[in-house]
């Protein structure tokens, strides 16, 4: 419906963060009225029984979700559905509002179809964001809430930030994501340890009946990733999201020395960690794969490896608003070609060989 490639040439003349704010302005319009977007929604939102799943007590009409970081402040939830996503994840939200890292803090690597961001959890804080979610929730598609600690919070007090966030969003959202894997908050990845995971899930599970997932970084060894995620599941995690952005700057030709890489350059690194985790945890918990997913074939590879759901973000920037629809239509063709009547039959197919 939109010639995005022509539009992209104009958008890419803007600073990446400026272009993002422009997209946000457009995607906030459905909060006031969805009427102008009804034809767009009908065209893009794929509702086919072959893709439908029941997870976390909610219906996921399709398995393609928007990854955290795009809708930091829950201002685009209605717009997310219009783009065709089967679920969305807001945040990362911190207890107190924070501006994030100094600008510029987002960069395009156009040749590699990769984004480098050092945003630093810029968001409006738990009070304002939870108020916005309350105005929308419950919503037709599931909403995940990605939570993290404030930059100024000392590591020894970090658990309090996560607990306070779970309390702030009580009764809201369909699942929580514990973000201790972003490279853009100093010391955050140090929380990827047994002591913190054990203490956090013990307290968090006592506070909410919502599923709580752990999101991990791609920059650890496969052995460490399996050990950490297995521990998290043992301590009560309801799912694993793999992976966040990478600080392996060798993946692009002209990297900045800050932030994390997402998009095509992350694809194989992310899949490698996901595959290792899935070999251990498929069938034991819900697995979500994110990192470099840009096509139906890539989404299908993650699904057959054990992912119940997938998430995208950077590829949306490079491919435009038809991408989610195209992935879902492609998935339908792939599932039917392999003789599956529902996506659940394909999940983990490579684990069963």
C-alpha positions in Angstrom: 0.0 0.0 0.0 3.0 2.3 0.6 6.1 2.6 -1.6 8.4 2.5 1.4 11.6 2.3 -0.6 10.9 5.8 -2.0 9.9 7.1 1.5 13.0 5.4 3.0 15.4 7.5 0.9 13.9 10.6 2.5 13.8 9.2 6.0 17.4 8.1 5.9 18.4 11.7 5.2 17.2 12.4 8.8 19.1 11.5 11.9 17.9 8.0 13.0 16.4 9.2 16.2 14.6 12.0 14.4 13.2 9.5 11.9 12.0 7.4 14.8 10.2 10.3 16.4 8.5 10.9 13.0 7.3 7.3 12.9 6.1 7.6 16.5 4.1 10.7 15.6 2.3 8.7 12.8 1.7 5.6 14.9 0.2 7.6 17.8 -2.6 8.8 15.6 -4.6 5.6 16.0 -4.8 6.4 19.8 -7.2 9.1 18.8 -9.0 7.4 15.9 -8.4 4.1 14.1 -10.9 5.0 11.3 -8.3 6.4 8.9 -6.3 3.2 9.3 -9.1 0.6 9.0 -8.1 -0.4 5.4 -4.4 -0.5 6.4 -5.3 -2.7 9.3 -7.4 -5.0 7.2 -4.6 -5.4 4.7 -1.7 -5.9 7.1 -3.1 -7.8 10.1 -3.1 -11.5 9.1 -5.8 -13.5 10.9 -5.4 -17.1 9.9 -6.1 -20.1 12.1 -2.9 -21.7 11.0 -0.9 -19.0 12.8 -3.0 -18.8 16.0 -1.6 -19.9 19.3 -2.7 -19.8 23.0 0.3 -18.7 25.1 0.3 -17.2 28.6 -3.5 -17.5 28.7 -3.8 -15.1 25.7 -4.5 -15.6 22.0 -1.6 -14.7 19.7 -3.1 -14.2 16.2 0.3 -14.5 14.6 3.8 -15.2 16.0 5.5 -11.9 14.9 5.9 -9.4 17.7 7.5 -5.9 18.0 10.7 -6.1 20.0 11.3 -3.8 23.0 13.0 -0.5 22.3 10.7 0.8 19.6 7.7 1.7 21.8 9.5 2.7 24.9 6.7 4.7 26.4 3.6 2.7 25.4 2.5 5.5 23.0 2.1 3.3 19.9 0.2 0.2 21.1 -2.7 0.7 18.8 -0.4 1.6 15.9 1.5 -1.7 16.5 -1.6 -3.8 15.7 -2.2 -1.7 12.6 1.3 -2.7 11.3 0.2 -6.3 11.6 2.1 -7.4 14.7 0.6 -10.3 16.7 1.9 -8.9 20.0 4.0 -6.0 21.2 6.5 -5.3 23.9 6.8 -1.9 25.4 9.8 -0.4 27.2 12.4 -0.8 28.5 10.7 1.1 31.4 12.6 2.2 34.5 11.1 3.3 37.8 12.1 6.9 37.4 12.0 8.8 34.1 15.4 9.2 32.5 16.8 10.9 29.5 19.2 8.2 28.4 22.7 8.7 27.0 24.0 11.8 25.3 23.1 12.3 21.6 23.8 11.1 19.0 23.1 7.7 20.3 21.6 5.8 17.3 23.3 5.0 14.0 22.6 3.2 10.8 24.9 0.8 9.1 23.0 0.8 5.8 25.2 -1.6 3.9 24.8 -4.2 6.7 21.2 -3.4 7.3 22.1 -2.9 10.9 21.3 -0.4 13.6 23.6 0.6 16.4 22.0 2.1 19.5 23.2 3.5 22.7 19.9 4.9 23.9 20.3 4.1 27.6 16.7 3.3 28.6 15.4 6.7 27.8 11.7 6.6 28.9 9.0 8.5 30.8 9.2 6.3 33.9 6.8 3.8 35.5 4.1 6.2 36.6 3.4 7.8 33.2 4.0 4.6 31.1 1.7 2.5 33.4 -1.0 5.2 33.1 -0.8 4.9 29.3 -1.0 1.1 29.4 -4.0 1.3 31.7 -5.8 3.4 29.1 -5.4 0.6 26.5 -5.2 -2.6 28.4 -6.6 -5.2 27.9 -5.9 -5.0 24.2 -6.7 -7.2 21.2 -3.1 -8.3 20.9 -1.0 -9.3 23.9 1.3 -6.6 25.5 4.6 -7.4 27.1 6.3 -5.0 29.6 10.0 -4.9 29.4 11.6 -3.5 32.7 15.0 -2.4 33.7 16.9 -0.5 36.4 17.6 3.2 36.4 21.2 4.2 35.5 21.8 5.8 38.9 20.6 2.8 40.9 23.6 1.0 42.4 24.0 -2.7 41.5 23.4 -3.8 45.1 20.0 -2.0 45.0 19.0 -3.1 41.4 16.5 -5.7 42.6 14.4 -3.0 44.2 13.9 -1.3 40.8 12.6 -4.5 39.2 10.3 -5.2 42.2 9.0 -1.7 42.2 8.3 -1.9 38.5 6.3 -5.1 38.8 4.3 -3.4 41.6 3.7 -0.3 39.4 2.3 -2.4 36.5 0.2 -4.7 38.8 -2.8 -6.0 36.8 -1.4 -4.6 33.5 0.2 -6.3 30.5 0.3 -10.0 29.6 3.9 -10.7 30.6 7.0 -9.1 32.0 10.5 -9.2 30.6 13.5 -8.8 32.9 16.0 -6.8 31.0 19.5 -7.3 32.4 21.1 -7.7 29.0 21.2 -4.2 27.4 24.8 -3.0 26.9 23.7 0.6 27.3 23.4 0.8 31.1 26.7 0.5 33.0 26.9 -2.6 35.0 23.5 -4.0 33.9 25.0 -7.2 32.3 26.8 -7.9 35.5 23.3 -8.8 36.9 23.3 -11.9 34.7 24.5 -14.0 37.6 23.1 -16.8 39.8 22.7 -14.8 42.9 20.7 -12.0 41.3 18.5 -14.3 39.2 17.7 -16.4 42.2 16.8 -13.5 44.4 14.8 -11.6 41.8 12.6 -14.4 40.7 11.9 -15.4 44.3 10.5 -12.0 45.0 9.0 -11.3 41.7 6.9 -14.5 41.5 5.4 -13.7 44.8 4.1 -10.3 43.5 2.4 -11.1 40.2 0.5 -13.9 38.5 1.8 -12.6 35.1 4.4 -14.7 33.3 8.0 -13.3 33.8 10.5 -13.9 31.1 14.3 -13.3 31.1 16.0 -11.6 28.1 19.7 -12.6 27.6 22.6 -11.1 25.8 24.3 -12.7 22.8 27.8 -12.0 24.0 28.2 -14.8 26.4 29.4 -18.3 25.6 26.8 -21.0 24.7 27.7 -22.8 27.9 27.1 -19.7 30.0 23.8 -18.9 28.2 22.5 -22.4 28.8 23.5 -22.4 32.4 22.0 -18.9 33.1 18.7 -19.7 31.3 18.4 -23.1 32.9 18.9 -21.5 36.3 16.2 -18.8 35.5 13.7 -21.5 34.5 14.5 -23.5 37.6 13.9 -20.4 39.8 10.6 -19.6 38.1 11.1 -17.9 34.8 8.2 -18.5 32.4 10.2 -18.1 29.3 13.4 -16.9 27.7 14.0 -14.2 25.1 17.2 -14.6 23.1 18.8 -12.2 22.3 19.4 -8.5 23.0 21.9 -6.5 21.0 25.6 -7.3 20.6 28.7 -5.4 21.4 30.7 -7.4 18.9 31.6 -4.5 16.7 33.6 -6.6 14.3 30.2 -7.5 12.6 30.1 -4.1 10.8 32.7 -2.2 8.8 32.5 1.2 10.5 31.2 0.7 14.0 30.9 3.4 16.7 32.5 2.5 20.0 29.2 2.7 22.0 25.9 0.8 22.2 24.7 -2.5 20.7 24.2 -3.8 17.2 20.9 -5.1 16.0 19.6 -6.2 12.6 21.1 -8.4 9.9 24.7 -8.3 11.4 23.3 -9.9 14.6 21.4 -12.7 12.8 23.8 -15.6 13.1 25.2 -14.7 16.5 21.7 -14.4 17.9 20.6 -17.7 16.3 23.7 -19.5 17.6 22.8 -18.6 21.2 19.1 -19.3 20.7 19.9 -22.7 19.2 22.1 -23.6 22.2 19.4 -22.5 24.7 16.6 -24.3 22.7 18.5 -27.6 22.7 18.4 -27.5 26.5 15.1 -25.8 27.2 12.7 -26.6 24.3 9.6 -28.2 25.8 10.4 -27.0 29.2 9.5 -23.3 28.8 8.3 -20.7 26.3 11.1 -19.5 24.0 11.1 -16.3 22.0 13.7 -15.6 19.4 14.8 -12.1 18.3 17.9 -10.7 16.5 18.2 -10.3 12.8 14.9 -11.8 11.8 14.0 -10.2 8.5 12.0 -12.7 6.4 9.5 -15.6 6.6 12.3 -18.0 6.0 14.3 -16.7 9.0 11.3 -16.6 11.2 10.5 -20.2 10.2 14.1 -21.3 11.0 13.7 -19.9 14.5 10.3 -21.5 14.9 11.6 -24.9 13.9 14.5 -24.5 16.2 12.1 -24.1 19.1 10.7 -20.5 19.2 7.0 -20.2 19.9 7.2 -16.5 19.0 9.7 -14.2 17.2 10.3 -10.5 17.5 11.6 -7.9 15.0 12.6 -4.2 15.2 15.6 -3.2 13.1 14.4 -5.0 9.9 11.2 -2.9 10.1 13.3 0.2 9.6 14.9 -1.2 6.5 11.9 -3.0 5.0 9.0 -0.8 6.0 5.4 -1.3 7.2 4.6 -4.3 4.8 7.3 -6.5 6.4 5.2 -8.1 9.2 2.4 -8.9 6.7 4.9 -10.4 4.3 6.5 -12.5 7.0 3.1 -13.9 8.2 2.0 -14.6 4.6 5.3 -16.4 4.0 4.9 -18.4 7.2 1.5 -19.6 6.1 2.9 -20.8 2.8 5.9 -22.6 4.5 3.6 -24.3 7.1 1.2 -25.5 4.4 4.1 -26.7 2.2 5.3 -28.8 5.1 1.9 -30.2 5.8 1.2 -28.5 9.1 -2.3 -27.5 10.0 -1.1 -25.2 12.8 2.1 -23.4 13.7 2.3 -25.3 17.0 3.1 -28.5 15.0 6.2 -26.7 13.5 7.6 -25.3 16.7 10.7 -27.3 17.6 10.5 -29.5 14.5 14.3 -29.5 14.3 14.5 -30.6 17.9 12.5 -33.7 17.2 14.7 -35.0 14.4 
